[in-house]
Amino acid sequence: MYNDTIATISTIMTRDIVTVSPITLLGDIHEIFETHNIHHIPVVDDENHVKGIISKIDYAKALDCFTVFGTKYSIAHNEKNFKALMAKDIMTKQVVTLSPDDKIGTAAGIFKENILRSILVVDNDEELVGILTPFDLFIHAYREPVFLTANG
């Protein structure tokens, strides 16, 4: 293993991103989380500019608000209200963005100093081009195989 913190974010970011619009209903967001192995969904406008992000934690918090009463009527009412919510109602609006040309070390420092689980990557036109998570840094740091020997 070696220290490669001067490489650019573009070398390790995830480019194949599932996004939603601010008016995407929570029922659709639920389906995305159920069918994709992701933990963050960027919220973008028609020009692919970042408006916010929805994490599985944001989604779970919204879901939890609708589980107070267990009567048949309240469950149906809660489900109806929950499905009427949109991405803009639960998204985190303040997001951290970096450029694809920023260094991996910069991203690592941001993750270390802030309790973040994702950084959105935008180009010069502020369009979303990728997402970076601590898991991406972990995979990058340990991409070379490590072989264990009998001696440890």
Backbone as a printed PyTorch tensor [residue, N CA C, xyz], in Angstrom:
tensor([[[  0.8440,  -1.1770,   0.0000],
         [  0.0000,   0.0000,   0.0000],
         [  0.8890,   1.2390,   0.0000]],

        [[  0.4050,   2.2720,  -0.6800],
         [  1.1680,   3.5030,  -0.7350],
         [  0.2290,   4.6950,  -0.6070]],

        [[  0.7970,   5.8310,  -0.3170],
         [  0.0010,   7.0350,  -0.1310],
         [ -0.2250,   7.6980,  -1.4870]],

        [[ -1.4590,   7.7160,  -1.9410],
         [ -1.7910,   8.2790,  -3.2380],
         [ -2.8400,   9.3680,  -3.0760]],

        [[ -2.5850,  10.3100,  -2.1890],
         [ -3.5750,  11.3480,  -1.9160],
         [ -3.4880,  12.5000,  -2.9070]],

        [[ -2.5390,  12.4670,  -3.8400],
         [ -2.4470,  13.5470,  -4.8220],
         [ -3.1580,  13.2070,  -6.1250]],

        [[ -3.6530,  11.9810,  -6.2620],
         [ -4.4540,  11.6360,  -7.4330],
         [ -5.7650,  12.4150,  -7.3590]],

        [[ -6.4200,  12.5730,  -8.4930],
         [ -7.6640,  13.3480,  -8.5110],
         [ -8.8690,  12.4850,  -8.1640]],

        [[ -9.9030,  13.1570,  -7.6810],
         [-11.1500,  12.4980,  -7.3120],
         [-11.7460,  11.7560,  -8.5020]],

        [[-11.5370,  12.2920,  -9.7100],
         [-12.1190,  11.6740, -10.9050],
         [-11.6630,  10.2320, -11.0860]],

        [[-10.5370,   9.8720, -10.4960],
         [-10.0230,   8.5070, -10.6580],
         [-10.7470,   7.4860,  -9.7890]],

        [[-11.4770,   7.9560,  -8.7640],
         [-12.1350,   6.9960,  -7.8660],
         [-13.6180,   7.2550,  -7.6420]],

        [[-14.1360,   8.3870,  -8.1350],
         [-15.5410,   8.7070,  -7.8860],
         [-16.4600,   7.7510,  -8.6440]],

        [[-17.6830,   7.6300,  -8.1680],
         [-18.7020,   6.8530,  -8.8490],
         [-19.3710,   7.7630,  -9.8660]],

        [[-19.3880,   7.3210, -11.1200],
         [-19.9480,   8.1390, -12.2000],
         [-21.3840,   7.7420, -12.5540]],

        [[-21.7080,   6.4990, -12.3420],
         [-23.0440,   6.0010, -12.6580],
         [-23.9500,   6.3000, -11.4660]],

        [[-24.6560,   7.4260, -11.5270],
         [-25.3940,   7.9360, -10.3810],
         [-26.8920,   7.8640, -10.6360]],

        [[-27.6150,   7.4110,  -9.6360],
         [-29.0740,   7.4710,  -9.6660],
         [-29.4650,   8.7920,  -9.0200]],

        [[-30.2280,   9.6060,  -9.7420],
         [-30.6640,  10.9010,  -9.2220],
         [-32.1840,  10.9920,  -9.2520]],

        [[-32.7020,  11.9630,  -8.5230],
         [-34.1280,  12.2760,  -8.5520],
         [-34.2780,  13.7820,  -8.6750]],

        [[-35.4890,  14.1990,  -9.0320],
         [-35.7860,  15.6270,  -9.0810],
         [-36.3800,  16.0510,  -7.7320]],

        [[-36.4410,  17.3420,  -7.4660],
         [-37.0220,  17.7890,  -6.1920],
         [-38.4780,  17.3640,  -6.0010]],

        [[-39.1930,  17.0760,  -7.0870],
         [-40.6090,  16.7130,  -6.9500],
         [-40.8530,  15.2040,  -7.0400]],

        [[-39.7950,  14.4250,  -6.9910],
         [-39.9520,  12.9670,  -6.9660],
         [-40.6350,  12.5630,  -5.6660]],

        [[-41.6450,  11.7150,  -5.7680],
         [-42.3990,  11.2780,  -4.5880],
         [-41.6130,  10.2520,  -3.7780]],

        [[-41.8620,  10.2170,  -2.4800],
         [-41.1470,   9.2990,  -1.6020],
         [-41.3920,   7.8370,  -1.9450]],

        [[-42.5350,   7.5310,  -2.5090],
         [-42.7780,   6.1600,  -2.9520],
         [-41.7590,   5.7370,  -4.0040]],

        [[-41.4070,   6.6460,  -4.9060],
         [-40.4000,   6.3590,  -5.9280],
         [-39.0020,   6.2730,  -5.3150]],

        [[-38.7370,   7.1190,  -4.3370],
         [-37.4460,   7.0810,  -3.6410],
         [-37.3080,   5.7670,  -2.8850]],

        [[-38.3880,   5.3280,  -2.2610],
         [-38.3950,   4.0260,  -1.5840],
         [-37.9980,   2.9250,  -2.5670]],

        [[-38.5810,   2.9540,  -3.7490],
         [-38.2910,   1.9410,  -4.7700],
         [-36.8190,   1.9710,  -5.1840]],

        [[-36.2530,   3.1600,  -5.3040],
         [-34.8340,   3.2840,  -5.6710],
         [-33.9560,   2.6450,  -4.6000]],

        [[-34.2130,   2.9680,  -3.3420],
         [-33.4120,   2.3840,  -2.2670],
         [-33.5850,   0.8700,  -2.1990]],

        [[-34.7620,   0.3670,  -2.5210],
         [-35.0090,  -1.0780,  -2.4880],
         [-34.3270,  -1.8230,  -3.6410]],

        [[-34.2020,  -1.1780,  -4.7910],
         [-33.7030,  -1.8750,  -5.9880],
         [-32.2520,  -1.5790,  -6.3340]],

        [[-31.6510,  -0.6090,  -5.6930],
         [-30.2490,  -0.2640,  -5.9580],
         [-29.4550,  -0.3780,  -4.6580]],

        [[-28.2410,  -0.7890,  -4.7690],
         [-27.3640,  -0.9060,  -3.6060],
         [-26.6500,   0.4330,  -3.3850]],

        [[-27.4350,   1.4490,  -3.0120],
         [-26.8890,   2.7860,  -2.7910],
         [-27.3920,   3.3240,  -1.4580]],

        [[-26.6820,   4.3300,  -0.9540],
         [-27.0390,   4.9350,   0.3240],
         [-27.3320,   6.4240,   0.1940]],

        [[-27.1180,   6.9820,  -1.0100],
         [-27.3250,   8.4080,  -1.2370],
         [-27.9490,   8.6130,  -2.6090]],

        [[-28.9170,   9.5160,  -2.6690],
         [-29.5310,   9.8750,  -3.9450],
         [-29.4340,  11.3900,  -4.1060]],

        [[-28.6100,  11.8540,  -5.0460],
         [-28.5580,  13.2940,  -5.2940],
         [-29.8810,  13.7840,  -5.8860]],

        [[-30.2610,  14.9900,  -5.4900],
         [-31.4600,  15.6380,  -6.0170],
         [-30.9710,  16.7320,  -6.9620]],

        [[-31.3930,  16.6630,  -8.2210],
         [-30.9280,  17.6110,  -9.2420],
         [-32.1130,  18.2160,  -9.9810]],

        [[-31.8730,  19.3900, -10.5670],
         [-32.9100,  20.0250, -11.3800],
         [-32.7980,  19.5300, -12.8200]],

        [[-33.5640,  20.1450, -13.7150],
         [-33.5840,  19.7150, -15.1170],
         [-32.2400,  19.9200, -15.8210]],

        [[-31.4170,  20.8130, -15.3000],
         [-30.0920,  21.0640, -15.8970],
         [-28.9920,  20.2510, -15.2120]],

        [[-29.3850,  19.3160, -14.3530],
         [-28.4540,  18.4530, -13.6220],
         [-27.6250,  19.2220, -12.5870]],

        [[-28.1780,  20.3380, -12.1000],
         [-27.5330,  21.0990, -11.0290],
         [-28.0290,  20.5570,  -9.6940]],

        [[-27.1160,  20.4310,  -8.7550],
         [-27.4240,  19.8500,  -7.4510],
         [-28.3260,  20.7750,  -6.6420]],

        [[-29.3980,  20.1950,  -6.1180],
         [-30.3170,  20.9130,  -5.2410],
         [-30.2710,  20.3740,  -3.8190]],

        [[-29.7810,  19.1370,  -3.6660],
         [-29.7000,  18.5180,  -2.3520],
         [-29.3360,  17.0550,  -2.4950]],

        [[-29.4660,  16.3280,  -1.3950],
         [-29.1680,  14.9050,  -1.3960],
         [-30.0680,  14.2250,  -0.3620]],

        [[-30.4630,  13.0100,  -0.6700],
         [-31.2490,  12.2150,   0.2680],
         [-30.4270,  10.9870,   0.6270]],

        [[-30.1700,  10.8290,   1.9060],
         [-29.4750,   9.6340,   2.3720],
         [-30.5110,   8.6340,   2.8720]],

        [[-30.0830,   7.4030,   3.0530],
         [-30.9930,   6.4210,   3.6390],
         [-31.4260,   6.8620,   5.0330]],

        [[-30.5630,   7.5840,   5.7300],
         [-30.9050,   8.0910,   7.0620],
         [-32.0050,   9.1450,   6.9550]],

        [[-31.8970,  10.0660,   5.9820],
         [-32.9530,  11.0640,   5.7670],
         [-34.2770,  10.3610,   5.4930]],

        [[-34.2240,   9.3570,   4.6440],
         [-35.4250,   8.6040,   4.2730],
         [-36.0100,   7.8920,   5.4990]],

        [[-35.1560,   7.2410,   6.2830],
         [-35.6280,   6.5140,   7.4690],
         [-36.2510,   7.4590,   8.4900]],

        [[-35.6780,   8.6480,   8.6470],
         [-36.2440,   9.6410,   9.5750],
         [-37.6360,  10.0640,   9.1180]],

        [[-37.8010,  10.2690,   7.8240],
         [-39.1250,  10.6470,   7.3000],
         [-40.1140,   9.5140,   7.5080]],

        [[-39.6690,   8.3100,   7.2650],
         [-40.5340,   7.1400,   7.4320],
         [-40.9450,   6.9760,   8.8890]],

        [[-40.0290,   7.2270,   9.7820],
         [-40.2700,   7.0580,  11.2080],
         [-41.3380,   8.0180,  11.7270]],

        [[-41.4740,   9.1730,  11.1030],
         [-42.4800,  10.1580,  11.5290],
         [-43.9040,   9.6640,  11.3100]],

        [[-44.0590,   8.6680,  10.4910],
         [-45.4020,   8.2100,  10.1440],
         [-45.7420,   6.8710,  10.7860]],

        [[-45.1260,   6.5570,  11.9030],
         [-45.3840,   5.2690,  12.5410],
         [-45.8460,   5.4190,  13.9870]],

        [[-46.4210,   6.5620,  14.3300],
         [-46.8040,   6.8240,  15.7090],
         [-48.0020,   5.9880,  16.1480]],

        [[-49.0470,   5.9600,  15.3400],
         [-50.2690,   5.2480,  15.7280],
         [-50.4320,   3.9870,  14.8880]],

        [[-50.9490,   2.9420,  15.5250],
         [-51.0530,   1.6600,  14.8440],
         [-52.4640,   1.2380,  14.4800]],

        [[-53.4200,   2.1660,  14.5300],
         [-54.7790,   1.7780,  14.1570],
         [-54.8720,   1.6340,  12.6460]],

        [[-55.8720,   0.9030,  12.2030],
         [-56.0540,   0.6620,  10.7700],
         [-56.2070,   1.9870,  10.0150]],

        [[-57.0060,   2.8950,  10.5720],
         [-57.2250,   4.1870,   9.9270],
         [-55.9300,   5.0070,   9.8910]],

        [[-55.2290,   5.0650,  11.0090],
         [-54.0190,   5.8920,  11.0680],
         [-52.9240,   5.3430,  10.1600]],

        [[-52.8310,   4.0360,  10.0410],
         [-51.8250,   3.4480,   9.1450],
         [-52.1170,   3.8570,   7.7040]],

        [[-53.3770,   3.7580,   7.2840],
         [-53.7540,   4.1490,   5.9240],
         [-53.5240,   5.6480,   5.7120]],

        [[-53.8880,   6.4630,   6.6970],
         [-53.6980,   7.9090,   6.6140],
         [-52.2050,   8.2610,   6.5380]],

        [[-51.4160,   7.6440,   7.3870],
         [-49.9780,   7.8940,   7.3990],
         [-49.3380,   7.5030,   6.0780]],

        [[-49.7450,   6.3590,   5.5380],
         [-49.1830,   5.8940,   4.2650],
         [-49.5230,   6.8730,   3.1450]],

        [[-50.7330,   7.3660,   3.1410],
         [-51.1610,   8.3390,   2.1280],
         [-50.3400,   9.6260,   2.2380]],

        [[-50.1860,  10.1250,   3.4560],
         [-49.3780,  11.3390,   3.6670],
         [-47.9220,  11.1170,   3.2910]],

        [[-47.3690,   9.9710,   3.6750],
         [-45.9720,   9.6720,   3.3760],
         [-45.7320,   9.6600,   1.8690]],

        [[-46.6340,   9.0250,   1.1420],
         [-46.4680,   8.9190,  -0.3120],
         [-46.6260,  10.2680,  -1.0110]],

        [[-47.2390,  11.2320,  -0.3430],
         [-47.4240,  12.5580,  -0.9320],
         [-46.1960,  13.4480,  -0.7530]],

        [[-45.3040,  13.0770,   0.1340],
         [-44.0820,  13.8650,   0.3320],
         [-43.1850,  13.7530,  -0.8980]],

        [[-42.3860,  14.7880,  -1.1040],
         [-41.4660,  14.8230,  -2.2420],
         [-40.0310,  14.8910,  -1.7470]],

        [[-39.1210,  14.6620,  -2.6770],
         [-37.6910,  14.7160,  -2.3530],
         [-37.3280,  16.0360,  -1.6800]],

        [[-37.8740,  17.1380,  -2.1790],
         [-37.5390,  18.4560,  -1.6170],
         [-37.9700,  18.6070,  -0.1640]],

        [[-38.9240,  17.7640,   0.2690],
         [-39.4100,  17.8390,   1.6460],
         [-38.4720,  17.1760,   2.6550]],

        [[-37.6480,  16.2410,   2.2000],
         [-36.7800,  15.5230,   3.1450],
         [-35.2960,  15.6260,   2.8240]],

        [[-34.9420,  16.2060,   1.6810],
         [-33.5300,  16.2450,   1.2760],
         [-32.7170,  17.1650,   2.1790]],

        [[-31.4370,  16.8790,   2.2530],
         [-30.4810,  17.7780,   2.8860],
         [-30.0820,  18.7860,   1.8240]],

        [[-30.3060,  20.0580,   2.1110],
         [-30.0690,  21.0950,   1.1050],
         [-28.6210,  21.5770,   1.0660]],

        [[-27.9670,  21.5160,   2.2030],
         [-26.5680,  21.9590,   2.2560],
         [-25.6690,  20.7610,   1.9780]],

        [[-25.0750,  20.7560,   0.8020],
         [-24.2180,  19.6490,   0.4070],
         [-22.7990,  20.1610,   0.1630]],

        [[-21.8650,  19.2670,   0.2920],
         [-20.4730,  19.5860,  -0.0020],
         [-20.1950,  19.1050,  -1.4110]],

        [[-19.6040,  19.9730,  -2.2120],
         [-19.2330,  19.5960,  -3.5690],
         [-17.7540,  19.8460,  -3.7890]],

        [[-17.1950,  19.0350,  -4.6520],
         [-15.8150,  19.2110,  -5.0960],
         [-15.7820,  19.0460,  -6.6090]],

        [[-14.6720,  19.4090,  -7.1920],
         [-14.4420,  19.2640,  -8.6270],
         [-13.7800,  17.9070,  -8.8880]],

        [[-13.9780,  17.3290, -10.0690],
         [-13.2900,  16.0690, -10.3960],
         [-11.7700,  16.2110, -10.3380]],

        [[-11.2640,  17.4510, -10.4850],
         [ -9.8220,  17.6950, -10.4740],
         [ -9.2530,  17.9070,  -9.0720]],

        [[-10.1190,  18.0020,  -8.0740],
         [ -9.6270,  18.1180,  -6.7050],
         [ -8.9380,  16.8170,  -6.2990]],

        [[ -8.0410,  16.9170,  -5.3570],
         [ -7.2290,  15.7730,  -4.9480],
         [ -7.9510,  14.8700,  -3.9580]],

        [[ -7.6270,  13.6010,  -4.0010],
         [ -8.1970,  12.6260,  -3.0800],
         [ -7.8900,  13.0290,  -1.6380]],

        [[ -6.7230,  13.5670,  -1.3980],
         [ -6.3510,  14.0130,  -0.0610],
         [ -7.2670,  15.1110,   0.4520]],

        [[ -7.7170,  15.9890,  -0.4350],
         [ -8.6680,  17.0380,  -0.0540],
         [ -9.9670,  16.4050,   0.4220]],

        [[-10.4660,  15.4470,  -0.3490],
         [-11.7110,  14.7550,   0.0190],
         [-11.5400,  14.0160,   1.3370]],

        [[-10.4050,  13.3490,   1.5050],
         [-10.1570,  12.6150,   2.7450],
         [-10.1620,  13.5580,   3.9370]],

        [[ -9.5720,  14.7320,   3.7690],
         [ -9.5660,  15.7270,   4.8450],
         [-10.9630,  16.2120,   5.1790]],

        [[-11.7820,  16.4140,   4.1630],
         [-13.1670,  16.8500,   4.3940],
         [-13.9370,  15.7730,   5.1340]],

        [[-13.7900,  14.5220,   4.7050],
         [-14.4730,  13.4310,   5.4050],
         [-14.0080,  13.3210,   6.8510]],

        [[-12.7150,  13.5200,   7.0640],
         [-12.1490,  13.3900,   8.4100],
         [-12.6230,  14.5020,   9.3360]],

        [[-12.6530,  15.7220,   8.8420],
         [-12.9870,  16.8800,   9.6800],
         [-14.4860,  17.1030,   9.8450]],

        [[-15.2750,  16.5440,   8.9640],
         [-16.7300,  16.7120,   8.9990],
         [-17.3590,  15.3270,   9.0320]],

        [[-18.4550,  15.2190,   9.6740],
         [-19.1090,  13.9140,   9.7260],
         [-20.0030,  13.8020,   8.4910]],

        [[-19.3630,  13.5310,   7.3670],
         [-20.0590,  13.4140,   6.0860],
         [-19.9820,  11.9820,   5.5990]],

        [[-20.9710,  11.6190,   4.8030],
         [-20.9600,  10.2840,   4.2160],
         [-20.9410,  10.3370,   2.6980]],

        [[-20.9510,  11.5560,   2.1520],
         [-20.8520,  11.6970,   0.7000],
         [-20.4340,  13.1160,   0.3370]],

        [[-19.7500,  13.2010,  -0.7920],
         [-19.3970,  14.4790,  -1.3990],
         [-19.8450,  14.3740,  -2.8540]],

        [[-20.5960,  15.3690,  -3.3120],
         [-21.0220,  15.3740,  -4.7020],
         [-19.9470,  16.0420,  -5.5400]],

        [[-19.7230,  15.5080,  -6.7250],
         [-18.6720,  16.0020,  -7.6100],
         [-19.3480,  16.7190,  -8.7780]],

        [[-18.9990,  17.9950,  -8.9560],
         [-19.5990,  18.8120, -10.0110],
         [-18.5200,  19.3700, -10.9300]],

        [[-18.9000,  19.5860, -12.1910],
         [-17.9550,  20.1350, -13.1530],
         [-17.9570,  21.6590, -13.0910]],

        [[-17.2590,  22.2980, -14.0370],
         [-17.1490,  23.7650, -14.0410],
         [-18.4960,  24.4610, -14.2290]],

        [[-19.4500,  23.7690, -14.8400],
         [-20.7910,  24.3310, -15.0400],
         [-21.7220,  23.9990, -13.8790]],

        [[-21.1420,  23.4570, -12.7960],
         [-21.8980,  23.0720, -11.5950],
         [-22.8780,  21.9240, -11.8540]],

        [[-22.6100,  21.1340, -12.9100],
         [-23.4390,  19.9570, -13.1920],
         [-22.8620,  18.7460, -12.4610]],

        [[-23.7420,  17.9110, -11.9560],
         [-23.3320,  16.7160, -11.2280],
         [-22.6630,  15.7280, -12.1830]],

        [[-21.4580,  15.2810, -11.8120],
         [-20.7420,  14.3040, -12.6360],
         [-20.3420,  13.0600, -11.8480]],

        [[-20.4840,  13.1030, -10.5180],
         [-20.0970,  11.9420,  -9.7220],
         [-20.4440,  12.1200,  -8.2580]],

        [[-20.1880,  11.0630,  -7.5300],
         [-20.3650,  11.0740,  -6.0770],
         [-19.1860,  10.3350,  -5.4720]],

        [[-18.7560,  10.7860,  -4.3160],
         [-17.6320,  10.1790,  -3.6130],
         [-18.0640,   9.8910,  -2.1850]],

        [[-17.7290,   8.6990,  -1.7120],
         [-18.0520,   8.3180,  -0.3330],
         [-16.7790,   7.8260,   0.3470]],

        [[-16.7940,   7.7520,   1.6630],
         [-15.6310,   7.1820,   2.3550],
         [-15.3260,   5.7580,   1.8750]],

        [[-16.3550,   5.0320,   1.4600],
         [-16.1380,   3.6770,   0.9430],
         [-15.2670,   3.7150,  -0.3080]],

        [[-15.4650,   4.7100,  -1.1790],
         [-14.6210,   4.8650,  -2.3670],
         [-13.1580,   5.0790,  -1.9680]],

        [[-12.9410,   5.8780,  -0.9170],
         [-11.5730,   6.1000,  -0.4330],
         [-10.9830,   4.8130,   0.1330]],

        [[-11.8000,   4.0740,   0.8510],
         [-11.3610,   2.8050,   1.4300],
         [-10.9500,   1.8250,   0.3290]],

        [[-11.7850,   1.6860,  -0.6690],
         [-11.4870,   0.7830,  -1.7980],
         [-10.2120,   1.2270,  -2.4960]],

        [[-10.0550,   2.5310,  -2.6860],
         [ -8.8560,   3.0540,  -3.3390],
         [ -7.6010,   2.7660,  -2.5140]],

        [[ -7.7050,   2.9910,  -1.2210],
         [ -6.5460,   2.7980,  -0.3540],
         [ -6.0970,   1.3440,  -0.2960]],

        [[ -7.0340,   0.4330,  -0.4070],
         [ -6.7180,  -0.9900,  -0.2740],
         [ -6.9970,  -1.7500,  -1.5560]],

        [[ -6.7350,  -1.1160,  -2.6990],
         [ -7.0060,  -1.7640,  -3.9810],
         [ -5.9810,  -2.8180,  -4.3490]],

        [[ -4.8170,  -2.7380,  -3.7660],
         [ -3.8080,  -3.7490,  -4.0450],
         [ -4.0540,  -4.9520,  -3.1420]],

        [[ -3.9900,  -6.1450,  -3.7050],
         [ -4.2500,  -7.3310,  -2.8680],
         [ -3.1960,  -7.4960,  -1.7820]],

        [[ -3.6680,  -7.9220,  -0.6450],
         [ -2.7830,  -8.1950,   0.4780],
         [ -2.8060,  -9.6950,   0.7080]],

        [[ -1.6360, -10.2980,   0.6610],
         [ -1.5530, -11.7360,   0.8570],
         [ -1.0320, -12.0340,   2.2440]],

        [[ -1.7350, -12.8550,   2.9560],
         [ -1.3050, -13.2450,   4.2890],
         [ -0.4500, -14.4980,   4.1620]],

        [[  0.6130, -14.5140,   4.9040],
         [  1.4790, -15.6910,   4.8930],
         [  1.2940, -16.4250,   6.2180]],

        [[  1.8490, -17.5890,   6.3020],
         [  1.7510, -18.3810,   7.5290],
         [  2.3830, -17.6490,   8.7060]],

        [[  3.3360, -16.7760,   8.4360],
         [  4.0290, -16.0390,   9.4950],
         [  3.3060, -14.7380,   9.8510]],

        [[  2.1680, -14.4550,   9.2100],
         [  1.4110, -13.2460,   9.5250],
         [  1.7440, -12.1620,   8.6120]]])
